[in-house]
Structure formats: structure tokens, C-alpha cells
């Protein structure tokens, strides 16, 4: 249940949190604060906004670079396949199966963790170069491009592991959570008795928590993952003449809903084809 919630869109999370805090705001009776809640709220909000803004900016920068690296890898794989198709047609089927096997294994891991476990499958793609004998200048250039692609994709895969790592430490999370709790408590301490006051308190409290959810999504590379961590790889499957592939883990957790009429699903190491009418 928690895993499914973590993969919900930020908008849905915000609505759920707002509903919870609205119920709390309407339930908690107004009482006189024994401390200067307004001053404490202002101080906590300043520190909270500075730290949260810094971490979101840093995490978003890493996520943006991660998307670029994924696009570079998948684009290069498509290019390699088409070059083999034109210049080394006798190696086409083995290349197709090698790319397919590599991408299927990639989906056994999160996008930031798949490079090391799939290293052997990745280099099998480029076994097409073994014993290749170009018959023309064009074929020779094609073989050189494939060799260069192996080099540059390998670089991208190394960098992908680095930029995909989380940057918010446990201590940082603790500080942010404490500050957000201070803000929420102070909001409840200074809220009035009117409906408008309750709703404003709920909105501000929900915003403080929703901001943490956004940071968690960005730092965990889940922010917009359906586009860069799932859809991009389906383009490669289609380019090499294979059906799209989705692991059961993704579908079972509600992380993605396929739209194709026919696709493959991985279940307990077995692959089956699903057809939608």
C-alpha cells in the first residue's frame, strides 16, 4: 500500500493530504497558544523554505541529467540496430535479441540501479562486431560507429549511476520533517474558529507535507517516471520489431497503465503476451 501511494501523482497525494488536514482542522478545537506561535511559525517557515528549495533544485538538476542520459542510451541503441540492419544484415537477428534481452533485464531494477546488474547483457549487444568484415567503405564506417556507440553508451551508463543516486540524506530528511511538524503545529495553534480559517490552516499544512512528497519523488527519480523510465524504452522495443514490455511489478503497483492493444508482461521470470480488445 505504501509503495503504491509513493508512486501516485503529486496532485493525487496533495488532494489526499488536504482532505486529511481538513478533517483535523475541523476536529481540533481552537485554544490559546502558550507560546508565541506566530513568531515560531515565521522562523520555521524561513528555514524550511531555504532547505527545501535547495534540495529540490539539486535533485531536479540530477533528474534532468538522468533523463538526458536515458534518452542518449535508448537513442543510440535504436541507431545501432538500424546500422546493423543496413550494413550487417546477417547479424541483425542476434542484435535484436541481445537488445531485447538487455532491456527486459533493465526493468528488473529501478532506472538508477540497473547499469551494474545488466553490464554483461549490455556488452553482448556489441558482439556483432566480432569477426565483422566490412565489404565497403560505408560498411566500415558503420562498424566504426557501432564501436563508438559502445564507448559513449558505456560512459552514459556510468554517469547514470552517479546522477541517479539520492542526494537527501537521512539527517536532512529528519531536519525537514521536524521543521514541517513545527509549522503544522503552529498553524493549528493560531487557527481561528471560522470555516475559512480551518480551510486555510488545512491548505498550508497540506502544502508543507506535499512539498516533502514532491522532494521524495524528485530525489527518488519518480517524478514523471512514466515518460523517461518506461515510455522511452518502449520506443526501443518498437524500433527493433518487438512488442512493448512491462514488468508485472510496475503494473501491479499501479505505476503504469499500458495503452497498446498488445504487449508483453514479465511474471516470475516468464514472459507472456497480453491482448486488449
C-alpha positions as CSV (number, residue, x, y, z in Angstrom):
1,X,0.0,0.0,0.0
2,X,2.8,2.4,0.9
3,X,4.7,1.6,-2.3
4,X,1.5,2.2,-4.4
5,X,1.0,5.6,-2.6
6,X,4.6,6.6,-3.3
7,X,4.0,6.2,-7.0
8,X,0.8,8.2,-7.1
9,X,1.0,11.6,-8.9
10,X,1.8,14.6,-6.8
11,X,-1.7,16.0,-7.5
12,X,-3.4,13.0,-6.0
13,X,-1.1,13.0,-3.0
14,X,-1.8,16.7,-2.4
15,X,-5.6,16.0,-2.5
16,X,-5.3,13.1,0.0
17,X,-3.2,15.2,2.4
18,X,-5.5,18.2,2.1
19,X,-8.6,16.0,2.9
20,X,-6.8,14.6,6.0
21,X,-5.7,18.0,7.3
22,X,-9.2,19.5,6.6
23,X,-10.7,16.8,8.8
24,X,-8.1,17.5,11.5
25,X,-8.6,21.3,11.3
26,X,-12.3,20.9,11.7
27,X,-11.9,18.4,14.6
28,X,-9.2,20.1,16.7
29,X,-10.8,22.8,18.9
30,X,-9.3,26.3,19.0
31,X,-7.4,27.2,22.1
32,X,-4.9,29.8,23.3
33,X,-1.3,29.1,22.4
34,X,1.0,29.0,25.4
35,X,3.9,30.3,23.2
36,X,4.4,32.9,20.5
37,X,3.3,30.5,17.8
38,X,3.3,33.2,15.1
39,X,7.0,34.1,15.6
40,X,7.9,30.4,15.8
41,X,6.0,29.7,12.6
42,X,7.8,32.5,10.8
43,X,11.2,31.3,11.8
44,X,10.5,27.6,11.0
45,X,9.0,28.6,7.6
46,X,12.1,30.5,6.6
47,X,14.5,27.7,7.4
48,X,12.1,25.2,5.9
49,X,11.8,27.0,2.6
50,X,15.5,27.6,2.3
51,X,16.4,23.9,2.9
52,X,13.5,22.5,0.8
53,X,14.3,24.8,-2.1
54,X,18.0,23.9,-2.1
55,X,17.3,20.1,-2.1
56,X,14.6,20.3,-4.7
57,X,16.8,22.4,-7.0
58,X,19.8,19.9,-6.6
59,X,17.6,16.8,-7.0
60,X,15.9,18.3,-10.1
61,X,19.2,19.0,-11.7
62,X,20.2,15.4,-11.2
63,X,16.9,14.2,-12.5
64,X,17.2,16.4,-15.6
65,X,20.6,14.9,-16.4
66,X,19.3,11.4,-15.8
67,X,16.6,12.0,-18.4
68,X,19.2,13.2,-20.9
69,X,21.4,10.1,-20.3
70,X,18.5,7.7,-20.7
71,X,17.5,9.4,-23.9
72,X,21.1,9.2,-25.2
73,X,21.3,5.4,-24.4
74,X,18.0,4.5,-25.9
75,X,18.5,6.6,-29.0
76,X,21.9,5.1,-29.6
77,X,20.5,1.6,-29.3
78,X,17.9,2.4,-31.9
79,X,20.7,3.8,-34.2
80,X,22.9,0.7,-33.6
81,X,20.0,-1.6,-34.6
82,X,19.3,0.3,-37.8
83,X,23.0,0.5,-38.8
84,X,23.3,-3.3,-38.3
85,X,20.2,-3.7,-40.4
86,X,21.7,-1.8,-43.3
87,X,25.3,-2.8,-43.1
88,X,25.5,-6.2,-41.3
89,X,22.2,-7.9,-42.1
90,X,23.5,-11.3,-41.2
91,X,24.0,-10.1,-37.6
92,X,20.5,-8.4,-37.4
93,X,18.6,-11.1,-35.5
94,X,21.3,-11.7,-32.9
95,X,21.5,-7.9,-32.3
96,X,17.7,-7.7,-32.0
97,X,17.6,-10.5,-29.4
98,X,20.5,-9.0,-27.5
99,X,18.9,-5.6,-27.2
100,X,15.6,-7.2,-26.2
101,X,17.2,-9.3,-23.5
102,X,19.1,-6.3,-22.2
103,X,16.1,-4.0,-21.9
104,X,13.9,-6.7,-20.3
105,X,16.5,-7.3,-17.6
106,X,16.8,-3.5,-17.2
107,X,13.2,-3.5,-16.0
108,X,14.1,-5.8,-13.1
109,X,15.7,-2.8,-11.5
110,X,14.9,0.9,-10.9
111,X,16.3,3.3,-13.5
112,X,19.2,4.4,-11.3
113,X,20.3,0.9,-10.3
114,X,20.2,-1.2,-13.5
115,X,23.6,-0.4,-15.0
116,X,25.8,-2.8,-13.0
117,X,23.5,-5.9,-12.9
118,X,23.0,-5.6,-16.7
119,X,26.6,-5.0,-17.7
120,X,27.1,-8.4,-19.2
121,X,23.8,-8.2,-21.2
122,X,24.8,-4.7,-22.5
123,X,28.1,-5.8,-23.9
124,X,26.5,-8.8,-25.6
125,X,24.8,-6.3,-27.9
126,X,28.1,-5.3,-29.4
127,X,29.3,-8.8,-30.0
128,X,28.0,-8.0,-33.5
129,X,31.5,-6.5,-34.1
130,X,33.2,-9.8,-33.5
131,X,34.6,-11.1,-36.8
132,X,32.7,-8.4,-38.8
133,X,34.3,-7.9,-42.2
134,X,33.1,-4.7,-43.9
135,X,32.6,-5.1,-47.6
136,X,32.7,-1.4,-48.5
137,X,33.7,1.9,-47.2
138,X,30.2,2.5,-46.0
139,X,30.1,-0.8,-44.1
140,X,33.5,0.1,-42.5
141,X,32.1,3.4,-41.3
142,X,29.1,1.6,-39.9
143,X,31.3,-0.7,-37.9
144,X,33.3,2.2,-36.5
145,X,30.1,4.0,-35.5
146,X,28.9,0.9,-33.6
147,X,32.2,0.7,-31.8
148,X,31.9,4.4,-30.9
149,X,28.4,3.9,-29.7
150,X,29.6,1.2,-27.3
151,X,32.1,3.6,-25.9
152,X,29.8,6.5,-25.4
153,X,26.9,4.5,-24.1
154,X,29.2,2.9,-21.6
155,X,30.1,6.4,-20.4
156,X,26.5,7.4,-20.2
157,X,25.7,4.3,-18.1
158,X,28.5,5.1,-15.6
159,X,27.3,8.7,-15.2
160,X,23.7,7.5,-14.9
161,X,24.5,5.5,-11.8
162,X,26.0,8.7,-10.2
163,X,23.3,11.2,-11.1
164,X,20.6,8.7,-10.2
165,X,21.7,8.4,-6.6
166,X,19.7,10.1,-3.9
167,X,21.2,13.3,-2.5
168,X,18.9,13.9,0.5
169,X,20.4,12.1,3.5
170,X,18.6,10.7,6.5
171,X,19.7,13.6,8.6
172,X,18.4,16.0,6.0
173,X,15.1,14.3,6.0
174,X,14.9,14.4,9.8
175,X,15.5,18.2,9.8
176,X,12.9,18.8,7.1
177,X,10.3,16.6,8.8
178,X,10.9,18.3,12.2
179,X,10.6,21.8,10.6
180,X,7.4,20.7,8.8
181,X,5.9,19.4,12.0
182,X,6.7,22.7,13.8
183,X,5.0,24.6,11.0
184,X,1.9,22.4,11.2
185,X,1.6,22.5,15.0
186,X,2.0,26.3,14.9
187,X,-0.7,26.6,12.2
188,X,-3.1,24.6,14.3
189,X,-2.2,26.7,17.4
190,X,-3.1,30.0,15.7
191,X,-6.1,29.0,13.6
192,X,-9.4,30.7,14.3
193,X,-12.9,29.3,14.7
194,X,-14.3,30.2,11.3
195,X,-14.6,27.8,8.4
196,X,-12.3,29.9,6.3
197,X,-9.6,29.8,9.0
198,X,-9.9,26.0,9.1
199,X,-9.6,25.6,5.4
200,X,-6.5,28.0,5.2
201,X,-4.9,26.0,8.0
202,X,-5.5,22.8,6.2
203,X,-4.2,24.1,2.9
204,X,-1.0,25.5,4.4
205,X,-0.4,22.3,6.4
206,X,-1.1,20.1,3.3
207,X,1.3,22.3,1.3
208,X,4.1,21.7,3.8
209,X,3.7,17.9,3.6
210,X,3.0,17.8,-0.2
211,X,6.4,19.7,-0.7
212,X,8.1,16.8,1.1
213,X,6.3,14.3,-1.2
214,X,7.5,16.3,-4.3
215,X,11.1,16.3,-3.0
216,X,10.9,12.5,-2.3
217,X,9.6,11.9,-5.9
218,X,12.3,14.0,-7.5
219,X,15.1,12.6,-5.3
220,X,13.8,9.1,-5.9
221,X,13.6,9.6,-9.7
222,X,9.8,9.0,-9.7
223,X,8.8,12.5,-10.8
224,X,7.5,11.9,-14.4
225,X,8.9,8.4,-14.5
226,X,6.3,7.1,-16.9
227,X,7.9,9.2,-19.6
228,X,11.6,8.7,-19.1
229,X,11.8,5.4,-17.2
230,X,9.1,3.5,-19.0
231,X,7.9,5.0,-22.3
232,X,11.3,5.8,-23.7
233,X,12.3,2.1,-23.5
234,X,9.1,1.0,-25.3
235,X,10.2,3.1,-28.3
236,X,13.3,0.9,-28.5
237,X,11.2,-2.3,-28.4
238,X,9.1,-1.0,-31.2
239,X,12.1,0.1,-33.3
240,X,13.7,-3.4,-33.1
241,X,10.4,-5.0,-34.1
242,X,9.4,-6.3,-30.6
243,X,6.2,-5.9,-28.6
244,X,6.4,-3.4,-25.7
245,X,7.4,-5.0,-22.4
246,X,6.2,-4.1,-18.9
247,X,7.2,-6.0,-15.7
248,X,4.3,-7.1,-13.6
249,X,5.9,-5.2,-10.7
250,X,5.1,-1.9,-12.4
251,X,1.6,-2.8,-13.4
252,X,0.7,-4.4,-10.1
253,X,1.9,-1.4,-8.1
254,X,-0.2,1.0,-10.3
255,X,2.9,2.7,-11.6
256,X,1.8,2.5,-15.3
257,X,-1.2,1.6,-17.4
258,X,-0.4,0.3,-20.9
259,X,-2.4,1.8,-23.8
260,X,-1.2,-0.6,-26.5
261,X,-3.6,-3.3,-27.8
262,X,-0.9,-5.9,-27.4
263,X,2.1,-6.0,-25.2
264,X,4.3,-8.4,-23.1
265,X,4.3,-8.8,-19.3
266,X,7.1,-10.3,-17.3
267,X,5.9,-12.6,-14.5
268,X,8.3,-14.6,-12.2
269,X,10.9,-14.8,-14.9
270,X,8.3,-15.7,-17.6
271,X,7.0,-13.5,-20.4
272,X,3.5,-13.7,-21.7
273,X,1.7,-11.7,-24.3
274,X,-1.4,-9.7,-23.3
275,X,-4.0,-8.6,-25.9
276,X,-6.7,-6.0,-25.3
277,X,-9.8,-6.0,-27.4
